Amino acid sequence: WQVNTGSGFTNITNGGVYSNATTATLNITGAVSAMNNYTYRCVVGGTCSPTVTSNSVLLTVRTLPSVTTSPSNVTLCAGATATFTVVAVGTGITYQWQQDAGSGFVNLTNGSGYFNVATPTLSITPTIAAMNGYQYRCVVSGTCTPSVTSTAATLTVNTAPALSIPPFPNQIICVGGNTSFSVLI
């Protein structure tokens, strides 16, 4: 058997991922992604000449999905847009964002403030105070199984300070007198 890794055909010897290199069936065990697009052919010789060479065949190696960067925690003020991003590799990968609002993770769908739930970057707008502490993660699937899930990131939603001023009358005091004003926060 011979392999062309991009520089022309060379004879294969048994070892590494290859076995049965001098038989009718070449075995490849534990193919690696670097072998994608290698071509193989068999040169058959016998007692009589000439040798004959088979057609070449292409090896396609698909890679498992893998998360290389999980989303990071996000802290912002209510009303702002939150974005969570995952970086993944693999053949034919797809994305599905999930949310845990305290009862376990569930798949998100686009709408009601959630956008791009099937892409590497989830957008949530507007954020509300009730979302404080929610967690988000992404399930990455591909041509090869199994799927992988990123680690979860937490959304921290801060609220703007608000005053509740009771109705009180203007104060009139004489020099040296005392008074006080108060607000409810």
Sequence and secondary structure as in RCSB ss.txt:
>XXXX:A:sequence
WQVNTGSGFTNITNGGVYSNATTATLNITGAVSAMNNYTYRCVVGGTCSPTVTSNSVLLTVRTLPSVTTSPSNVT
LCAGATATFTVVAVGTGITYQWQQDAGSGFVNLTNGSGYFNVATPTLSITPTIAAMNGYQYRCVVSGTCTPSVTS
TAATLTVNTAPALSIPPFPNQIICVGGNTSFSVLI
>XXXX:A:secstr
 EEESSS EEE  SBTTEE TTSSS EE S  GGGTT EEE EE  SSS  EE   EE       EEEE    EE
EETTS EEEE EEE TT EEEEEEESSS EEE  SBTTEE TTSSEEEE S  GGGTT EEEEEEE SSS  EE 
  EEEEEE     B          TT       B 
